[in-house]
Structures are given as C-alpha cells and as structure tokens.
C-alpha cells in the first residue's frame, strides 16, 4: 500500500500541493480512458469540462450520466491511503468531476479557491487530480499559487457572466500575485493533490492536444457536509445538487456524527461500508 513519504507530506503541508511519486499503472490509466470515452458518449449535450459527479453511474441528478469506473477509481485503496496521510484516517468521498478540455477550444478555469463553492464546515478537502492524458502548459494544465492555503481563509470572488469558463466565480484582482504560479504538468497516470484553500486555475486549451483530468474530492469526517448550504447560490456555472449528493465513508468513522451517507443513494443502499452478520466490515 503506497504511503506518502515524510518529505511528500511536508511538501503538501508547506506548499498546499503535491505531485506524489506513486502513479496509476499504465493499464489502469488506459482502461480509464475507455471509461472517459463512454462518459463523453453518454453526455453529448454537456460541455466536457463540466462533467460533475461523473462517478455516479447513470443519471446522477446533476445533469450528467456518469460511469461507475470513476467511482472505482475514487475508492481505490491506494489513493485513499495517500489522502489519509494528509487529512487523517477518517475519510469520506463527496465528489468527482471530470475536466476534459477539447483541443483548440477548451475552456479556461479562472483563479479560484475550491472552498468558496462547497458546503463543508469547517472547510476541509483534499482534491486528487488524476491525469488521463498529458496535462501541459500548452494545453492548459492546472496552475497553483504555492502557500496560498496557509492563512486558511477565502478571498473575495467575483461573478463572471461568461460562457467560455469552466466556473463563473473568479478571485478578485489584487488578491494574490499570479507571477508566483507553478504549472503542475502531468503525464497520464500521474496525479496532483491540493488543499481546499489553495488558489489555483488553468488556462484555456488552444493547443491541438486534448487535456483530461479526474478530480476526486475527499474530506475528513470531523467536518460536516452541510446539505442546507448553497455557498454561491447556483452561480458557479456548474449545476450541482448538494442536498442529494451521495457521500461514501471510505475509512474510519464519522467523527462529527452529522454526515448523511444515505441521501442520494438508491433505496436500501448507503455510502456506509457493508457490515457482515458477524459485525465485521467487508
């Protein structure tokens, strides 16, 4: 089981992001590209940068027909183990967003902080961004502002009424220094991890090469996924339904005791680990 090395954990804590040494095997990455093809086939009317909750098989209630392979990826024990090394041993999955930027016309993702959008209190999430295709400066790789997470505060965001953005909330000018940005270039199978307060974004894809990544969202169960909250009141540019967003308890216990692991799941099922008759989780 790949645990993060001490220097990797220290880098994440200091800088707010990490590209770990471990990566997906080539065969697994190739299989996920097949799942991506199926996801795109199922959603011809959805912008490929906005494939939210892609891990929920079939109609996910948020305008996308997902593919179960992405849930398998999100529950991969090796990835969960890495996340636990950063946020602790009690881990829940709450989201999966596929960002597929077509060659020549891929949308820009404006500078933002994830926590501005999300109903988690106290704010806490580690995002694992898995590259399925090369992600480079030329085709709009993820860019981060190192150490911008350290104050644990959210800066002002402004609404942009534009149709060529992945998200419609942008950090206000002057809130950070964009010349400090670091480009997180990845090859297929590599991944980056970043903190919920990290300022990040991605340029438009004007190259001749498509760029696709899968963003997996995990939070420590000491926090509450508060389904009553609508942080940007439907103005994110991506349709979401947090009231019915399913959660999965992947490791440990629900420490805050407030998280609902039944909402959004089929009747008779939940996101809690299965427990055998002898009381042992399986």
URZI-V693238 format. One record per residue. SS is DSSP state (@ for helix, = for strand, . for the rest). PHI is phi in degrees with one decimal (none if undefined). PSI is psi in whole degrees, 0 to 359 (none if undefined). Layout:
# URZI-V693238
ss=SS phi=PHI psi=PSI
ss=SS phi=PHI psi=PSI
This chain:
# URZI-V693238
ss=. phi=none psi=122
ss=. phi=-76.3 psi=111
ss=. phi=-94.5 psi=147
ss=. phi=-65.7 psi=143
ss=. phi=-74.8 psi=158
ss=@ phi=-57.6 psi=322
ss=@ phi=-69.9 psi=331
ss=@ phi=-70.1 psi=316
ss=@ phi=-62.4 psi=317
ss=@ phi=-62.8 psi=321
ss=@ phi=-63.9 psi=315
ss=@ phi=-61.8 psi=314
ss=@ phi=-64.6 psi=323
ss=@ phi=-79.0 psi=315
ss=@ phi=-97.6 psi=336
ss=. phi=91.1 psi=0
ss== phi=-150.4 psi=165
ss== phi=-160.1 psi=139
ss=. phi=-109.6 psi=104
ss=. phi=-71.4 psi=162
ss=. phi=-68.1 psi=323
ss=. phi=-72.2 psi=144
ss=. phi=-145.3 psi=167
ss=. phi=-67.4 psi=143
ss=. phi=-61.4 psi=152
ss=@ phi=-58.7 psi=320
ss=@ phi=-65.1 psi=322
ss=@ phi=-66.2 psi=318
ss=@ phi=-64.0 psi=319
ss=@ phi=-63.4 psi=318
ss=@ phi=-63.3 psi=323
ss=@ phi=-69.5 psi=331
ss=@ phi=-67.0 psi=327
ss=@ phi=-65.8 psi=321
ss=@ phi=-65.1 psi=324
ss=@ phi=-61.7 psi=316
ss=@ phi=-58.1 psi=318
ss=@ phi=-67.0 psi=320
ss=@ phi=-61.0 psi=316
ss=@ phi=-66.2 psi=322
ss=@ phi=-63.9 psi=321
ss=@ phi=-73.6 psi=344
ss=. phi=-128.9 psi=59
ss=. phi=-65.0 psi=337
ss=. phi=-97.4 psi=7
ss=. phi=-110.2 psi=134
ss=. phi=-58.2 psi=132
ss=@ phi=-66.9 psi=346
ss=@ phi=-79.7 psi=351
ss=@ phi=-119.5 psi=37
ss== phi=-87.2 psi=76
ss== phi=-78.6 psi=149
ss=. phi=50.4 psi=44
ss=. phi=-68.1 psi=349
ss=. phi=-85.2 psi=352
ss=. phi=-92.6 psi=111
ss== phi=-62.8 psi=133
ss== phi=78.0 psi=202
ss== phi=-65.4 psi=117
ss=. phi=-96.8 psi=5
ss=. phi=77.1 psi=5
ss=. phi=-126.8 psi=23
ss=. phi=88.2 psi=7
ss=. phi=-129.5 psi=143
ss== phi=-101.0 psi=108
ss== phi=-85.2 psi=179
ss=. phi=-132.0 psi=129
ss=. phi=-63.3 psi=339
ss=@ phi=-57.7 psi=329
ss=@ phi=-75.8 psi=333
ss=@ phi=-69.0 psi=320
ss=@ phi=-59.2 psi=319
ss=@ phi=-62.9 psi=313
ss=@ phi=-63.7 psi=330
ss=. phi=-94.5 psi=6
ss=. phi=-55.3 psi=122
ss=@ phi=-57.9 psi=328
ss=@ phi=-70.0 psi=320
ss=@ phi=-69.1 psi=316
ss=@ phi=-61.1 psi=323
ss=@ phi=-62.3 psi=318
ss=@ phi=-62.6 psi=315
ss=@ phi=-61.5 psi=318
ss=@ phi=-60.0 psi=330
ss=@ phi=-67.6 psi=344
ss=@ phi=-108.4 psi=326
ss=@ phi=-117.0 psi=3
ss=. phi=102.3 psi=171
ss=. phi=-84.0 psi=4
ss=. phi=-114.9 psi=101
ss== phi=-125.4 psi=133
ss== phi=-123.1 psi=145
ss== phi=-93.8 psi=131
ss== phi=-128.4 psi=353
ss== phi=-164.1 psi=161
ss== phi=-155.4 psi=119
ss== phi=-124.6 psi=123
ss== phi=-92.7 psi=122
ss== phi=-107.2 psi=103
ss== phi=-113.6 psi=111
ss== phi=-100.7 psi=110
ss=. phi=-61.6 psi=151
ss=. phi=-60.5 psi=135
ss=. phi=82.0 psi=341
ss=. phi=-144.9 psi=18
ss== phi=-67.8 psi=136
ss=. phi=-67.0 psi=151
ss== phi=-75.4 psi=144
ss== phi=-107.7 psi=111
ss== phi=-67.3 psi=160
ss== phi=-58.6 psi=130
ss== phi=-160.8 psi=171
ss== phi=-116.4 psi=130
ss=@ phi=-57.1 psi=321
ss=@ phi=-60.3 psi=340
ss=@ phi=-62.6 psi=333
ss=. phi=-98.7 psi=346
ss=. phi=-113.4 psi=145
ss=. phi=-91.9 psi=47
ss== phi=-111.0 psi=126
ss== phi=-134.4 psi=127
ss=. phi=-66.0 psi=153
ss=. phi=-59.9 psi=128
ss=. phi=-167.1 psi=120
ss=. phi=-158.2 psi=140
ss== phi=-108.8 psi=123
ss== phi=-99.4 psi=129
ss== phi=-105.9 psi=117
ss== phi=-106.2 psi=107
ss== phi=-99.8 psi=122
ss== phi=-80.6 psi=126
ss=. phi=-97.9 psi=341
ss=. phi=-138.2 psi=164
ss=. phi=-55.4 psi=135
ss== phi=-120.7 psi=108
ss=. phi=-129.0 psi=171
ss=. phi=-57.0 psi=322
ss=. phi=-67.1 psi=324
ss=. phi=-107.5 psi=17
ss=. phi=90.3 psi=50
ss=. phi=-66.5 psi=164
ss== phi=-63.9 psi=139
ss== phi=-125.5 psi=140
ss== phi=-129.6 psi=156
ss== phi=-103.6 psi=103
ss=. phi=-55.8 psi=142
ss=. phi=67.4 psi=8
ss=. phi=-72.5 psi=352
ss=. phi=-86.3 psi=347
ss=. phi=-68.8 psi=331
ss=. phi=-75.7 psi=345
ss=. phi=55.9 psi=42
ss=. phi=-132.5 psi=157
ss=. phi=-101.6 psi=130
ss=. phi=-82.0 psi=168
ss=. phi=-65.8 psi=138
ss== phi=-119.5 psi=142
ss== phi=-111.6 psi=145
ss== phi=-81.9 psi=135
ss=. phi=-115.5 psi=117
ss=. phi=-89.1 psi=73
ss=. phi=-129.0 psi=150
ss=. phi=-98.9 psi=3
ss=. phi=-113.7 psi=28
ss== phi=-120.6 psi=146
ss=. phi=-67.9 psi=319
ss=. phi=-127.1 psi=151
ss=. phi=-107.2 psi=17
ss== phi=-117.9 psi=124
ss== phi=-120.1 psi=143
ss== phi=-64.2 psi=141
ss=. phi=-64.0 psi=145
ss=. phi=-57.9 psi=141
ss=. phi=87.5 psi=356
ss=. phi=-78.2 psi=344
ss=. phi=-160.8 psi=173
ss=. phi=-105.6 psi=104
ss=@ phi=-66.3 psi=344
ss=@ phi=-70.1 psi=348
ss=@ phi=-88.3 psi=1
ss== phi=-62.4 psi=145
ss== phi=-115.8 psi=131
ss== phi=-86.5 psi=125
ss== phi=-96.0 psi=81
ss=. phi=-78.5 psi=134
ss== phi=-134.5 psi=148
ss=. phi=-100.3 psi=160
ss=. phi=-52.2 psi=131
ss=. phi=96.1 psi=337
ss=. phi=-76.0 psi=164
ss== phi=-148.6 psi=158
ss== phi=-121.7 psi=155
ss== phi=-124.9 psi=139
ss== phi=-144.6 psi=157
ss== phi=-81.8 psi=155
ss=. phi=-62.7 psi=335
ss=. phi=-93.8 psi=356
ss=. phi=-63.3 psi=130
ss== phi=-78.9 psi=126
ss== phi=-154.3 psi=167
ss== phi=-171.8 psi=189
ss== phi=-156.9 psi=139
ss=. phi=-71.9 psi=162
ss=. phi=-62.4 psi=154
ss== phi=-95.2 psi=105
ss=. phi=-105.8 psi=7
ss=. phi=-84.3 psi=182
ss=. phi=-99.7 psi=17
ss=. phi=-125.7 psi=125
ss=. phi=-64.7 psi=151
ss== phi=-130.5 psi=123
ss== phi=-132.7 psi=133
ss== phi=-136.6 psi=153
ss== phi=-111.8 psi=117
ss== phi=-95.3 psi=115
ss== phi=-102.7 psi=131
ss== phi=-113.6 psi=125
ss== phi=-128.6 psi=142
ss== phi=-131.6 psi=154
ss== phi=-75.4 psi=139
ss=. phi=-74.9 psi=2
ss=. phi=-69.9 psi=344
ss=. phi=-96.8 psi=162
ss== phi=-111.8 psi=123
ss== phi=-81.4 psi=95
ss=. phi=-87.0 psi=102
ss=. phi=-68.9 psi=349
ss=. phi=-79.1 psi=343
ss=. phi=-87.7 psi=144
ss=. phi=-131.9 psi=83
ss=. phi=-54.6 psi=320
ss=. phi=-115.1 psi=15
ss=. phi=51.9 psi=46
ss=. phi=75.1 psi=14
ss=. phi=-105.5 psi=22
ss=. phi=-79.1 psi=338
ss=. phi=92.4 psi=355
ss=. phi=-126.4 psi=125
ss=. phi=-70.1 psi=125
ss=. phi=-133.3 psi=156
ss=. phi=-135.4 psi=81
ss=@ phi=-65.7 psi=335
ss=@ phi=-62.7 psi=330
ss=@ phi=-118.8 psi=16
ss=. phi=-71.5 psi=120
ss=. phi=-72.1 psi=146
ss=. phi=-114.7 psi=152
ss== phi=-127.1 psi=125
ss== phi=-82.9 psi=109
ss== phi=-95.9 psi=335
ss== phi=-158.0 psi=135
ss=. phi=79.4 psi=210
ss=. phi=-120.9 psi=167
ss=. phi=-84.6 psi=95
ss=. phi=-65.5 psi=322
ss=. phi=-80.0 psi=341
ss=. phi=72.2 psi=13
ss=. phi=-115.2 psi=348
ss=. phi=-79.1 psi=137
ss=. phi=-99.5 psi=111
ss=. phi=-99.2 psi=13
ss=. phi=-107.6 psi=327
ss=. phi=-57.4 psi=137
ss=. phi=84.0 psi=349
ss=. phi=-92.1 psi=155
ss=. phi=-57.0 psi=153
ss=. phi=-53.4 psi=134
ss=. phi=84.9 psi=0
ss=. phi=-124.4 psi=165
ss=. phi=-153.0 psi=176
ss=. phi=-93.9 psi=16
ss=. phi=-86.8 psi=150
ss=. phi=-59.9 psi=144
ss=. phi=-67.0 psi=140
ss== phi=-121.4 psi=125
ss=. phi=-73.7 psi=169
ss=. phi=-61.1 psi=334
ss=. phi=-83.9 psi=4
ss=. phi=87.2 psi=2
ss=. phi=-91.3 psi=129
ss== phi=-68.5 psi=143
ss=. phi=-128.0 psi=none
